[in-house]
Amino acid sequence: INLGSDGQLTIDSDTLQGYLETNFEDVKNLFVASSTSTNGNLTYIDHNYNTQAGTYNINITGVSPVAGYFSAPGDASGSGEYLTGISGNAQGLVVRYSGVATGSIGSMTITFGVAELLERSLYQITDSTYGYLPDKQEAIQETINDYDQTIATMEARLDKKMEELEARFVAMEIALSSMQSLSGWLSGQINSMNSIWA
């Protein structure tokens, strides 16, 4: 797979076909999760987003049902022939143990391919609970809520200021009306005094 000068990916079909025919497992492992084990009785079954790639030295403390741990006692639980990681780097890792030996029975190495790593990266971004996008959405919503609160506070202040100005205006109108009445009365008094002196 090459990146062309136009930014497009191109595939050399002949080379890919050759690898698929001669090294199919290697091509598959390039993309998906794969495992290797030092014990033929250990079989990789599954993993989840919490499982970390690496080598796990598996200790079996009992069989039928299987009991044991991956890295430290208590980090796995057993059921039937299956040992499931419940904490640490092995959380979510499921292996099958079909042997009868106990103690340190071998190791299993988990490797993630490109597709697995890309899916994990996308999951971290898009996970609806803990992903980057929901976090960003929540931060933006909090900002909007802050702005809404600021707007509501400013509107309340403006409403209060408007009430104060209206009260002052009414008081000014009353005072003006009173002054006009007083002015009319004074004018009447002055006119009456002028007519007496005239």
C-alpha positions in Angstrom: 0.0 0.0 0.0 1.5 3.3 -1.1 0.5 6.9 -0.7 0.3 8.6 -4.1 1.3 12.2 -4.9 -2.4 13.1 -5.0 -2.8 11.9 -1.4 -4.7 8.7 -2.4 -3.7 5.2 -1.2 -2.9 2.8 -3.9 -2.5 -1.0 -3.6 0.1 -3.1 -5.5 -2.3 -5.9 -6.3 0.3 -8.4 -7.5 2.5 -7.9 -4.4 -0.5 -8.2 -2.1 -1.8 -11.3 -3.9 1.7 -12.9 -3.5 1.7 -12.2 0.2 -1.9 -13.5 0.6 -0.9 -16.8 -1.1 2.4 -17.3 0.8 2.1 -15.4 4.1 -1.7 -15.2 4.8 -1.3 -15.5 8.6 1.3 -12.6 8.7 -1.1 -10.4 6.6 -4.0 -11.3 8.9 -2.0 -10.6 12.0 -1.0 -7.2 10.6 -4.6 -6.1 10.9 -6.3 -8.1 13.8 -5.4 -9.2 17.3 -3.3 -12.3 17.5 -1.8 -14.5 20.2 1.0 -17.0 20.8 1.3 -19.4 23.7 4.1 -21.4 25.2 1.6 -24.1 26.3 -0.5 -26.1 23.9 -3.3 -26.3 26.6 -3.7 -22.5 26.6 -5.9 -21.1 23.9 -6.8 -17.4 23.3 -10.6 -16.9 23.2 -11.4 -13.2 23.4 -10.5 -9.7 24.7 -12.1 -6.3 25.1 -11.1 -2.6 25.0 -9.6 -2.8 28.5 -7.2 -5.6 27.6 -3.7 -4.4 26.9 -1.2 -6.1 24.5 1.7 -7.9 26.1 2.9 -11.2 27.6 1.0 -12.7 30.5 2.6 -15.4 32.6 -0.3 -17.5 33.5 -0.6 -19.2 36.9 -3.2 -21.9 37.4 -4.2 -22.6 41.0 -7.0 -25.1 40.4 -8.7 -27.1 37.6 -12.2 -28.3 37.1 -13.3 -25.4 37.2 -10.1 -23.6 36.3 -8.8 -21.0 38.8 -5.7 -18.8 38.6 -4.4 -15.4 37.6 -2.6 -13.6 34.8 -0.3 -11.1 36.6 -1.2 -11.0 40.3 -3.6 -13.1 42.4 -7.2 -11.9 42.2 -6.9 -10.4 38.7 -8.9 -13.2 37.1 -11.9 -15.4 37.7 -12.4 -18.9 36.4 -15.5 -20.7 35.0 -15.3 -24.2 33.5 -12.1 -24.2 31.4 -12.1 -20.4 31.0 -10.0 -17.9 32.8 -11.2 -14.3 32.4 -9.2 -11.2 33.4 -11.1 -8.9 35.8 -8.5 -6.2 36.6 -5.2 -4.8 35.5 -3.8 -5.1 32.0 -5.5 -8.5 31.5 -9.0 -7.1 32.2 -11.4 -8.6 29.6 -8.8 -11.2 28.3 -10.4 -14.7 28.1 -8.2 -17.8 27.7 -9.1 -21.5 27.8 -7.0 -23.9 29.8 -7.5 -27.6 28.9 -4.6 -29.0 30.9 -4.4 -30.5 34.4 -1.1 -29.0 35.7 -1.1 -26.2 38.2 1.4 -23.4 39.0 3.1 -21.4 36.4 2.0 -23.2 33.3 3.3 -20.9 30.6 2.7 -17.6 29.0 0.5 -16.0 26.4 1.5 -13.0 24.2 -1.3 -10.8 22.9 -0.5 -8.6 19.9 -2.8 -6.0 18.3 -2.8 -5.3 14.6 -3.3 -2.0 12.8 -7.1 -2.4 12.5 -7.4 -3.3 16.2 -5.3 -0.2 17.2 -7.3 2.0 14.9 -10.6 0.7 16.3 -9.3 1.3 19.8 -8.3 4.9 18.9 -11.7 5.5 17.3 -13.5 4.0 20.3 -11.6 6.4 22.7 -12.8 9.3 20.5 -16.4 8.2 19.9 -17.3 6.2 23.1 -20.6 7.6 24.2 -19.6 7.7 27.9 -15.9 8.3 28.1 -14.9 9.4 24.6 -13.4 12.7 23.4 -16.5 13.7 21.5 -18.9 13.3 24.4 -16.4 15.2 26.7 -16.2 18.0 24.1 -20.0 18.0 23.7 -20.4 18.3 27.5 -17.8 21.1 27.7 -19.6 23.0 24.9 -23.0 22.4 26.6 -21.5 23.7 29.9 -20.3 26.8 28.1 -23.8 27.3 26.5 -25.3 26.9 30.0 -22.9 29.5 31.4 -23.8 31.9 28.6 -27.5 31.3 29.2 -27.0 32.0 32.9 -25.1 35.2 32.2 -27.9 36.3 29.8 -30.6 35.5 32.4 -28.6 37.5 35.0 -28.2 40.5 32.6 -31.9 40.4 31.7 -32.8 40.4 35.3 -30.5 43.4 35.9 -32.0 45.2 32.9 -35.6 44.4 34.1 -34.7 45.8 37.5 -33.1 48.9 36.0 -36.1 49.4 33.8 -38.4 49.2 36.8 -36.2 51.8 38.6 -36.3 54.1 35.6 -40.0 53.7 35.2 -40.5 54.5 38.9 -38.3 57.6 38.5 -40.2 58.7 35.4 -43.5 58.3 37.2 -42.2 60.3 40.1 -40.9 63.0 37.7 -44.3 63.1 36.0 -46.0 63.5 39.3 -43.5 66.2 40.4 -43.9 68.0 37.0 -47.7 67.8 37.3 -47.4 69.2 40.8 -45.1 72.0 39.6 -47.5 72.9 36.8 -50.4 73.1 39.2 -48.3 75.2 41.5 -47.2 77.4 38.6 -50.8 77.8 37.5 -51.8 78.8 41.1 -48.9 81.3 41.3 -49.8 82.8 38.0 -53.4 83.2 39.2 -52.2 84.8 42.4 -49.8 87.2 40.5 -52.6 88.1 38.1 -54.9 88.7 40.9 -52.4 90.9 42.7 -51.7 92.8 39.5 -55.4 93.5 39.0 -55.6 94.8 42.6 -52.7 97.2 42.2 -53.6 98.3 38.7 
